[in-house]
């Protein structure tokens, strides 16, 4: 859609200048008049794709959606009209891109569309899960309840994601700093020792020759090393975007020691909470499984959930295909089977999710406690090995003098 810049006067007589994303100039004028504003000027603005403005266009973070949903749910439960609540959100949302989208949602709702249909036009901000839960709330006349449930779900899901990412950041930072330190040693310190050894024409031991060779390689071919690392990263990223590549890499990640356990527990928590929230909100089991599969974040989990969907469509149970995937623990399979038999699947899924939230906390703590000694040992061996390798010839020189 084109972006229009407008100038208008509000009810207080103040001039307001802003931008809005609507199909045509007439739609902009109609929108302003509906908001009781006197149009002064409307013109088509410059497209944001060119120049630095397009490169630094703000995105929409999950945290922004979480905050907006909680505020929206609070206002609807307090009795505010839908349009008024959306207008307040558009005004107070700090993220510019999300504020623009919220204004478009207001325009669509005022034009006669349902809230779910208005949200569905913006998939980059509102997921299928979000839209389907809102649609179920509107259809059942319980939008206030659904929004509170949705806000709680998004907050817990965001907390799990941040815990897993937090567990990855610490070792990544440590290894990055260590890599920089080792590079500085190889580029600036080792050549000094090399020049000293060359001046005395001393036969060097194997460890020293290896360190000097690594230093020479890094000094003369640093560009090739950086290019190779970037190419490998690019190739892995491209391969991960293919279906076979995503399945293979996700399978390897789930089988990784310690990390695989953390990823499996977070995936189980996300799956059970998502499906339980959807079912309890009135979304059909088939639609719920399809949405859950798309938001799984792991191809192994995705395939297992889609097989469960096919099983349900064929008149069988959910638990069978999940058990065949060998991803879900036996306790989860048994509890899901009991939930199906008793008709309380949504409650059972919520209990599983609450349990695995605590399990994720324990797995993150275990990962961090294990990574600390491993990093100390690895860095100690590398740096200590380099220091010893450089001092071995010096010891030989001292012994020769004696």
C-alpha positions as CSV (number, residue, x, y, z in Angstrom):
1,X,0.0,0.0,0.0
2,X,1.2,3.6,-0.6
3,X,2.1,5.8,2.3
4,X,0.2,9.1,2.5
5,X,1.3,12.2,4.4
6,X,-1.5,14.4,5.7
7,X,-2.1,17.6,7.5
8,X,-5.4,18.1,9.3
9,X,-6.9,20.0,12.2
10,X,-8.3,18.1,15.2
11,X,-11.3,19.1,17.4
12,X,-9.1,21.5,19.4
13,X,-8.1,23.3,16.2
14,X,-4.4,22.1,16.4
15,X,-2.6,21.1,13.2
16,X,-1.7,17.4,13.1
17,X,0.9,16.1,10.6
18,X,1.4,12.4,10.2
19,X,1.7,9.5,7.8
20,X,-0.8,6.7,7.2
21,X,-0.7,3.5,5.0
22,X,-4.0,3.2,3.1
23,X,-5.0,2.1,-0.4
24,X,-5.9,5.6,-1.9
25,X,-6.1,9.3,-1.1
26,X,-9.9,9.1,-0.8
27,X,-9.5,6.4,1.9
28,X,-7.2,8.7,3.8
29,X,-9.7,11.6,3.6
30,X,-12.6,9.3,4.7
31,X,-10.5,8.0,7.6
32,X,-9.7,11.5,8.8
33,X,-13.3,12.7,8.6
34,X,-14.4,9.6,10.6
35,X,-12.0,10.8,13.3
36,X,-13.6,14.2,13.2
37,X,-10.6,15.9,11.7
38,X,-10.6,18.7,9.1
39,X,-8.4,17.8,6.1
40,X,-5.9,20.5,5.1
41,X,-3.6,18.5,2.8
42,X,-3.1,14.9,1.7
43,X,-0.2,13.8,-0.5
44,X,1.5,10.6,-1.4
45,X,4.7,10.2,0.6
46,X,8.0,8.8,-0.4
47,X,8.4,5.1,-0.3
48,X,10.5,3.8,2.5
49,X,12.4,1.3,0.5
50,X,15.3,3.6,-0.7
51,X,18.1,5.3,1.1
52,X,19.1,4.8,4.7
53,X,15.5,5.1,6.0
54,X,14.6,1.9,4.3
55,X,17.6,0.1,5.7
56,X,16.8,1.2,9.3
57,X,13.1,0.8,9.2
58,X,12.0,-0.4,12.6
59,X,10.8,-3.9,13.0
60,X,8.2,-5.4,15.4
61,X,9.6,-7.4,18.2
62,X,7.7,-10.2,20.1
63,X,8.0,-8.1,23.2
64,X,6.1,-5.3,21.6
65,X,3.2,-7.6,20.7
66,X,3.2,-9.0,24.2
67,X,2.9,-5.6,25.8
68,X,0.2,-4.5,23.3
69,X,-1.8,-7.6,23.9
70,X,-1.7,-7.2,27.7
71,X,-2.8,-3.5,27.5
72,X,-5.5,-4.4,25.0
73,X,-6.9,-7.2,27.2
74,X,-6.8,-4.9,30.2
75,X,-8.8,-2.1,28.4
76,X,-11.4,-4.5,26.9
77,X,-12.0,-6.1,30.3
78,X,-12.4,-2.7,31.8
79,X,-15.3,-2.0,29.5
80,X,-13.7,0.3,26.9
81,X,-15.2,0.1,23.4
82,X,-13.1,-1.8,20.9
83,X,-12.3,1.1,18.6
84,X,-11.4,3.4,21.5
85,X,-9.0,0.8,23.0
86,X,-7.3,0.4,19.6
87,X,-6.9,4.1,19.2
88,X,-5.3,4.4,22.6
89,X,-2.9,1.6,21.8
90,X,-1.9,3.3,18.5
91,X,-1.2,6.5,20.4
92,X,0.9,5.0,23.2
93,X,2.7,2.2,21.4
94,X,6.4,3.2,21.3
95,X,7.1,1.0,18.2
96,X,6.4,3.2,15.2
97,X,5.7,0.3,12.8
98,X,3.3,-1.4,15.3
99,X,1.5,2.0,15.9
100,X,1.0,2.3,12.1
101,X,-0.4,-1.2,11.9
102,X,-2.7,-0.5,14.8
103,X,-4.1,2.6,13.0
104,X,-4.8,0.4,10.0
105,X,-6.6,-2.1,12.2
106,X,-8.7,0.8,13.6
107,X,-9.6,1.9,10.0
108,X,-10.6,-1.6,9.0
109,X,-12.8,-2.2,12.1
110,X,-14.5,1.2,11.6
111,X,-15.1,0.1,8.0
112,X,-17.2,-2.9,9.2
113,X,-14.5,-5.7,9.3
114,X,-14.2,-7.9,12.3
115,X,-11.2,-7.5,14.5
116,X,-9.8,-10.9,13.4
117,X,-10.1,-10.0,9.7
118,X,-8.4,-6.7,10.3
119,X,-5.6,-8.4,12.2
120,X,-5.2,-11.1,9.5
121,X,-4.1,-8.4,7.0
122,X,-0.8,-8.0,9.0
123,X,0.8,-11.4,9.4
124,X,4.2,-9.9,10.3
125,X,2.7,-8.5,13.5
126,X,-0.1,-10.9,14.3
127,X,0.4,-14.7,14.0
128,X,-2.2,-17.3,12.9
129,X,-2.5,-18.3,16.6
130,X,-3.3,-14.7,17.5
131,X,-5.8,-14.2,14.8
132,X,-7.6,-17.5,15.3
133,X,-8.0,-17.0,19.0
134,X,-9.4,-13.5,18.5
135,X,-11.8,-14.9,15.9
136,X,-12.9,-17.6,18.4
137,X,-13.4,-14.9,21.0
138,X,-15.5,-12.8,18.7
139,X,-17.6,-15.7,17.6
140,X,-18.3,-16.8,21.2
141,X,-18.8,-13.3,22.6
142,X,-15.9,-13.8,25.0
143,X,-13.3,-11.6,23.4
144,X,-12.3,-10.1,26.8
145,X,-11.6,-13.5,28.3
146,X,-9.8,-14.7,25.2
147,X,-7.5,-11.6,25.2
148,X,-6.6,-12.2,28.8
149,X,-5.8,-15.8,28.0
150,X,-3.8,-14.8,24.9
151,X,-1.8,-12.1,26.8
152,X,-0.9,-14.7,29.5
153,X,0.1,-17.2,26.8
154,X,2.3,-14.7,25.0
155,X,4.0,-13.6,28.2
156,X,4.8,-17.2,29.2
157,X,5.9,-18.1,25.7
158,X,8.1,-15.0,25.5
159,X,9.7,-15.8,28.9
160,X,10.6,-19.4,27.7
161,X,12.2,-18.0,24.5
162,X,14.2,-15.4,26.4
163,X,15.5,-18.0,28.8
164,X,16.7,-20.2,26.0
165,X,18.3,-17.3,24.2
166,X,19.9,-16.1,27.4
167,X,21.5,-19.5,27.9
168,X,23.0,-19.2,24.4
169,X,24.3,-15.6,24.8
170,X,26.7,-16.3,27.7
171,X,28.9,-18.9,26.1
172,X,28.7,-17.1,22.8
173,X,30.1,-13.9,24.4
174,X,32.8,-15.8,26.3
175,X,34.0,-17.7,23.2
176,X,33.9,-14.5,21.1
177,X,36.1,-12.6,23.6
178,X,38.4,-15.6,23.8
179,X,38.7,-15.7,20.0
180,X,39.7,-12.1,19.9
181,X,42.3,-12.6,22.6
182,X,43.8,-15.6,20.9
183,X,43.9,-13.7,17.6
184,X,45.7,-10.8,19.2
185,X,48.3,-13.2,20.7
186,X,48.8,-14.9,17.3
187,X,49.1,-11.6,15.3
188,X,51.0,-9.3,17.7
189,X,52.8,-11.4,20.4
190,X,53.9,-14.6,18.6
191,X,55.8,-12.8,15.8
192,X,58.0,-11.2,18.4
193,X,59.0,-14.6,19.7
194,X,59.4,-15.8,16.2
195,X,61.9,-13.0,15.3
196,X,63.9,-13.8,18.5
197,X,64.1,-17.5,17.7
198,X,65.1,-16.8,14.1
199,X,68.0,-14.6,15.3
200,X,69.6,-17.4,17.3
201,X,69.0,-20.0,14.6
202,X,67.6,-22.5,17.1
203,X,65.8,-25.8,16.1
204,X,62.3,-25.4,17.3
205,X,60.2,-28.1,18.9
206,X,56.9,-29.2,17.2
207,X,54.4,-27.3,19.5
208,X,56.3,-24.1,18.8
209,X,56.4,-24.7,15.0
210,X,52.6,-25.3,15.1
211,X,51.9,-22.1,17.0
212,X,54.2,-20.1,14.7
213,X,52.5,-21.7,11.7
214,X,49.1,-20.7,13.0
215,X,50.4,-17.1,13.5
216,X,51.8,-16.9,10.0
217,X,48.6,-18.3,8.5
218,X,46.4,-15.8,10.4
219,X,48.7,-12.8,9.4
220,X,48.9,-13.6,5.7
221,X,45.5,-15.3,5.0
222,X,43.1,-13.6,7.5
223,X,40.9,-12.5,4.6
224,X,40.5,-16.1,3.4
225,X,39.7,-17.3,6.9
226,X,37.1,-14.6,7.4
227,X,35.7,-15.3,4.0
228,X,35.6,-19.0,4.6
229,X,33.7,-18.6,7.9
230,X,31.2,-16.2,6.3
231,X,30.7,-18.6,3.4
232,X,30.2,-21.6,5.7
233,X,27.7,-19.6,7.8
234,X,25.8,-18.5,4.6
235,X,25.8,-22.1,3.2
236,X,24.4,-23.5,6.5
237,X,21.8,-20.8,6.6
238,X,20.7,-21.5,3.0
239,X,20.6,-25.3,3.7
240,X,18.6,-24.7,6.9
241,X,15.9,-22.9,4.8
242,X,15.3,-26.0,2.8
243,X,12.9,-28.7,4.2
244,X,15.5,-31.5,4.3
245,X,18.2,-29.2,5.7
246,X,15.9,-27.9,8.5
247,X,14.8,-31.4,9.4
248,X,18.4,-32.7,9.6
249,X,19.8,-29.8,11.6
250,X,16.8,-29.7,14.0
251,X,17.3,-33.5,14.5
252,X,21.0,-33.0,15.3
253,X,20.2,-30.1,17.7
254,X,17.7,-32.3,19.6
255,X,20.3,-35.1,19.9
256,X,23.0,-32.7,21.1
257,X,24.1,-33.3,24.8
258,X,22.6,-30.9,27.3
259,X,21.6,-28.4,24.7
260,X,19.3,-31.0,23.0
261,X,17.6,-31.6,26.4
262,X,17.0,-27.9,26.8
263,X,15.6,-27.5,23.3
264,X,13.3,-30.6,23.7
265,X,11.9,-29.3,27.0
266,X,11.2,-25.8,25.6
267,X,9.6,-27.3,22.5
268,X,7.3,-29.5,24.7
269,X,6.4,-26.5,26.8
270,X,5.6,-24.4,23.8
271,X,3.6,-27.2,22.0
272,X,1.4,-28.0,25.0
273,X,0.8,-24.4,26.0
274,X,-0.1,-23.4,22.5
275,X,-2.4,-26.3,21.8
276,X,-4.0,-26.1,25.2
277,X,-4.6,-22.3,24.9
278,X,-6.2,-22.8,21.4
279,X,-8.5,-25.6,22.4
280,X,-9.6,-23.9,25.6
281,X,-10.4,-20.8,23.5
282,X,-12.8,-22.6,21.2
283,X,-10.5,-23.3,18.2
284,X,-11.1,-26.7,16.7
285,X,-8.6,-29.5,17.4
286,X,-7.7,-29.8,13.7
287,X,-7.1,-26.1,13.3
288,X,-5.3,-26.0,16.7
289,X,-2.9,-28.7,15.7
290,X,-2.1,-27.1,12.3
291,X,-1.4,-23.7,14.0
292,X,0.7,-25.4,16.7
293,X,2.7,-27.2,14.0
294,X,3.5,-23.9,12.2
295,X,4.6,-22.2,15.4
296,X,6.7,-25.2,16.7
297,X,10.0,-23.7,15.6
298,X,11.4,-27.2,15.0
299,X,10.8,-29.4,12.0
300,X,10.8,-32.7,14.0
301,X,8.1,-31.3,16.3
302,X,6.3,-29.9,13.2
303,X,6.2,-33.3,11.5
304,X,5.1,-35.1,14.6
305,X,2.2,-32.6,15.2
306,X,1.1,-32.8,11.6
307,X,1.0,-36.6,11.8
308,X,-1.1,-36.3,14.9
309,X,-3.5,-34.0,13.0
310,X,-3.8,-36.6,10.2
311,X,-4.4,-39.3,12.9
312,X,-7.2,-37.2,14.5
313,X,-8.7,-36.6,11.0
314,X,-8.8,-40.4,10.5
315,X,-10.6,-41.0,13.8
316,X,-7.6,-42.0,15.8
317,X,-5.8,-40.4,18.8
318,X,-3.2,-37.6,19.1
319,X,-0.9,-39.5,21.4
320,X,0.1,-42.3,18.9
321,X,2.0,-40.3,16.3
322,X,3.6,-38.2,19.1
323,X,5.0,-41.3,20.6
324,X,6.4,-42.5,17.3
325,X,8.4,-39.3,16.9
326,X,10.5,-40.2,20.0
327,X,10.7,-36.5,20.9
328,X,8.0,-36.3,23.5
329,X,8.7,-38.0,26.9
330,X,6.6,-40.9,28.0
331,X,5.0,-38.8,30.8
332,X,3.8,-36.3,28.2
333,X,2.3,-39.0,25.9
334,X,0.5,-40.6,28.9
335,X,-1.0,-37.4,30.1
336,X,-2.2,-36.4,26.6
337,X,-3.8,-39.8,26.2
338,X,-5.5,-39.5,29.6
339,X,-6.7,-36.0,28.6
340,X,-8.2,-37.3,25.4
341,X,-10.0,-40.1,27.2
342,X,-11.4,-37.9,29.9
343,X,-12.3,-34.9,27.6
344,X,-10.1,-32.6,29.6
345,X,-7.3,-32.3,27.0
346,X,-6.9,-28.5,27.3
347,X,-6.5,-28.6,31.1
348,X,-4.0,-31.5,30.9
349,X,-1.9,-29.7,28.3
350,X,-1.8,-26.6,30.5
351,X,-0.6,-28.7,33.4
352,X,2.1,-30.2,31.2
353,X,3.2,-26.7,30.1
354,X,3.4,-25.4,33.7
355,X,5.6,-28.4,34.6
356,X,7.9,-28.0,31.7
357,X,8.3,-24.3,32.3
358,X,10.0,-25.3,35.5
359,X,12.0,-28.0,33.7
360,X,13.3,-25.4,31.2
361,X,14.5,-23.3,34.1
362,X,16.4,-26.3,35.5
363,X,17.8,-27.2,32.1
364,X,19.1,-23.6,31.6
365,X,20.8,-23.7,35.0
366,X,22.3,-27.1,34.2
367,X,23.6,-25.8,30.8
368,X,25.2,-22.7,32.3
369,X,26.7,-24.6,35.2
370,X,28.2,-27.2,32.8
371,X,29.4,-24.6,30.3
372,X,31.5,-22.6,32.8
373,X,34.0,-25.3,33.7
374,X,34.2,-26.5,30.0
375,X,35.0,-23.0,28.9
376,X,37.6,-22.5,31.6
377,X,39.3,-25.8,30.6
378,X,39.2,-25.2,26.9
379,X,40.5,-21.6,27.1
380,X,43.1,-22.7,29.6
381,X,44.4,-25.4,27.4
382,X,44.6,-23.2,24.3
383,X,46.1,-20.1,25.9
384,X,48.3,-22.2,28.3
385,X,49.4,-24.4,25.4
386,X,50.5,-21.3,23.3
387,X,52.5,-19.9,26.2
388,X,54.2,-23.2,26.9
389,X,55.0,-23.7,23.2
390,X,56.7,-20.3,23.1
391,X,58.8,-20.9,26.2
392,X,60.0,-24.4,25.2
393,X,62.8,-23.0,22.9
394,X,63.7,-20.5,25.7
395,X,64.3,-23.4,28.1
396,X,66.4,-25.1,25.4
397,X,68.4,-21.9,25.0
398,X,69.0,-21.7,28.8
399,X,70.1,-25.4,29.0
400,X,72.5,-24.8,26.0
401,X,74.1,-21.8,27.8
402,X,74.6,-23.8,31.0
